[in-house]
Structures are given as C-alpha cells and as structure tokens.
Amino acid sequence: MDALLSQEPWIRAGVFAGVFALLVLAERWAPRRPPLAGVRWLNNLALLVLDAALLRIVAPAAAVGVAVFAQSAGLGLFNNVPAPGWLAAACSIVLLDLTLWSQHRAMHRVPLLWRLHRVHHSDTGFDVTTALRFHPLEILFSLLVKAVAILALGASPVAVLVFEVLLNAMAMFSHSNLRLPAFVDGALRRLVVTPDMHRVHHSSAPDEHGSDFGFNLTCWDRLFGTYRAQPVAGHEAMIIGLDELRQPRDQRFDRLLLQPLLPVSAA
C-alpha cells in the first residue's frame, strides 16, 4: 500500500498528460465546433494548477489514502462482506460513479452548490480544457463526497485508483471538441458518455443543461430520466455557457475565483 500511495500521483499525472495530449491533437484533426481558445485556455489550465496544488496541501493522499485507511481499519461494506476481489472492485467503481453522478445533479439543484459549479458552466467554449475548469472549493467538496462513499463501501485502494484514472480520462474525453462518426457515437453512448452527449449538458438552455449529468456511464441518466440525446439547435448552432456570464470580464481568472460570491441565477 505504501508503494501504491507513493506512485499514485505519478500514475494519475502520466495518464492525464497522455490523454490530454491525445485529445488536443484529435480536436485539431476532427473538431465538432470551431475552436475557441485564447485566454480561456490559460484560465482553465490555471484553475487546474491551483486545484492540484490545493489538493496536495489539504489531502496529499487524496481518495486512495482514504481507501488505505478504510482497509486498515476494516471499515465499509467490502471490508466486512466476503466477496471476490474483482467483484468488490467492479461494484465499487460502478457505485462510486453513481455517487459522482448524484453529486453532479445536486450541484445543479442546491443553490449554494450551484454557486461553485457554475464556474464550470460559465465556459463559453467546450473542449478538453473545460474538463479542468472547476472552482477549488468544488474540488474539495467532491473529495469529501468521494471520501464518505469510499468509507461506506470499503472500496480497495486499487479500485479507487482505477476509478480516479477512469474518471479523469473520461471527463476529458466527454468534454472534448471531437467529432465522432455518428455510428461510433451511437455505439459508445450505449455504455459511456460521449462528447456529443455531454455537450448538451453545457447548453445555455436551462432544460438542456439540466440533463446528461454523467461523466462516465450513461446508465444513470437513462435510469433517472435525465438523458437527452441531442440539443434542439444542433451541435454547431447551440450556445455554450450561461447567459448571465458571457462578458469578457466574467472569464477573467480573478472573476472565476470570486464567482461563488456573485448573485445566483437558476441552474
């Protein structure tokens, strides 16, 4: 476990760098919408750096460390119920995905949480860097939610590491400005969230960004009635972002950090 903890940041960083670079190239090769780079890229990357630094300070071991603690203390379902390791790991990954889907839906429904989450939705572009655009307080809240779920499940450190790597990779993929052939998109979204599916969630239309909450598996949106296949205006014409936060000043880095203090509109 000590070896896993020591290597966890490097494993995550390596996968992140590889997937990010691959998707940046893919977006250039087959963009779904005209690219919108400029200062928003710098701001989104700056938020990533700030979030990562804050997590290393506040919780150096992050979610995997919680799993190590739960395992050593015998806490949680799978540390007390006999089950094959592969089955416990698979169930943990699926249930952690449901937890994050539920948290995401709550971020839209609870005004205090929406104050944090709208930093993500105020991006007027949609590409791989949008997956990095989260307010630091939302990152800490998400870690707290995951920690509670990991303790309750007794998820193993390996299962949590696999989940974290999958979540990061799929979040970048589902936010990418990537044009997939229709048959590929249709086949993939039977199981996992595709860029065309998640782009609907970033529409400025309230009924559209109140749908498609998944980052990873599509089954939760289908099961709970929040699945929407396509935007009404089409992917090329749909408006991305929030109507009340479209001015250039709203995209400044300092304004992104202060956004939770601004008046709240409906999610």
Secondary structure as the mmCIF struct_conf table of DSSP 4:
data_model
#
loop_
_struct_conf.conf_type_id
_struct_conf.id
_struct_conf.beg_label_comp_id
_struct_conf.beg_label_asym_id
_struct_conf.beg_label_seq_id
_struct_conf.end_label_comp_id
_struct_conf.end_label_asym_id
_struct_conf.end_label_seq_id
HELX_RH_AL_P HELX_RH_AL_P1 ASP A 2 TRP A 29
BEND BEND1 ALA A 30 ALA A 30
STRN STRN1 PRO A 31 PRO A 31
BEND BEND2 ARG A 32 ARG A 33
TURN_TY1_P TURN_TY1_P1 GLY A 38 GLY A 38
HELX_RH_AL_P HELX_RH_AL_P2 VAL A 39 VAL A 58
TURN_TY1_P TURN_TY1_P2 PRO A 60 ALA A 61
HELX_RH_AL_P HELX_RH_AL_P3 ALA A 62 ALA A 73
TURN_TY1_P TURN_TY1_P3 GLY A 74 GLY A 74
BEND BEND3 GLY A 76 GLY A 76
HELX_RH_3T_P HELX_RH_3T_P1 LEU A 77 ASN A 79
TURN_TY1_P TURN_TY1_P4 ASN A 80 ASN A 80
BEND BEND4 VAL A 81 VAL A 81
HELX_RH_AL_P HELX_RH_AL_P4 GLY A 85 ARG A 109
BEND BEND5 VAL A 110 VAL A 110
HELX_RH_AL_P HELX_RH_AL_P5 PRO A 111 HIS A 121
TURN_TY1_P TURN_TY1_P5 SER A 122 SER A 122
BEND BEND6 THR A 124 GLY A 125
BEND BEND7 ASP A 127 ASP A 127
HELX_RH_3T_P HELX_RH_3T_P2 VAL A 128 LEU A 132
HELX_RH_AL_P HELX_RH_AL_P6 PRO A 136 LEU A 153
TURN_TY1_P TURN_TY1_P6 GLY A 154 GLY A 154
HELX_RH_AL_P HELX_RH_AL_P7 PRO A 157 SER A 174
TURN_TY1_P TURN_TY1_P7 HIS A 175 HIS A 175
BEND BEND8 SER A 176 SER A 176
STRN STRN2 LEU A 178 LEU A 178
HELX_RH_AL_P HELX_RH_AL_P8 ALA A 182 LEU A 188
TURN_TY1_P TURN_TY1_P8 ARG A 189 LEU A 191
STRN STRN3 VAL A 192 VAL A 192
HELX_RH_AL_P HELX_RH_AL_P9 PRO A 195 HIS A 201
TURN_TY1_P TURN_TY1_P9 HIS A 202 HIS A 202
STRN STRN4 SER A 203 SER A 203
BEND BEND9 SER A 204 ALA A 205
HELX_RH_AL_P HELX_RH_AL_P10 PRO A 206 HIS A 209
TURN_TY1_P TURN_TY1_P10 GLY A 210 GLY A 210
BEND BEND10 SER A 211 SER A 211
BEND BEND11 PHE A 215 ASN A 216
STRN STRN5 LEU A 217 LEU A 217
BEND BEND12 THR A 218 THR A 218
HELX_RH_AL_P HELX_RH_AL_P11 CYS A 219 LEU A 223
TURN_TY1_P TURN_TY1_P11 PHE A 224 GLY A 225
BEND BEND13 GLN A 230 GLN A 230
TURN_TY1_P TURN_TY1_P12 VAL A 232 ALA A 233
TURN_TY1_P TURN_TY1_P13 HIS A 235 ALA A 237
HELX_LH_PP_P HELX_LH_PP_P1 MET A 238 ILE A 239
STRN STRN6 ILE A 240 ILE A 240
BEND BEND14 GLY A 241 GLY A 241
HELX_RH_3T_P HELX_RH_3T_P3 ASP A 243 LEU A 245
BEND BEND15 GLN A 247 GLN A 247
HELX_RH_3T_P HELX_RH_3T_P4 PRO A 248 GLN A 251
BEND BEND16 ARG A 252 ARG A 252
HELX_RH_AL_P HELX_RH_AL_P12 PHE A 253 LEU A 258
HELX_RH_3T_P HELX_RH_3T_P5 GLN A 259 LEU A 261
BEND BEND17 LEU A 262 LEU A 262
HELX_LH_PP_P HELX_LH_PP_P2 PRO A 263 VAL A 264
#
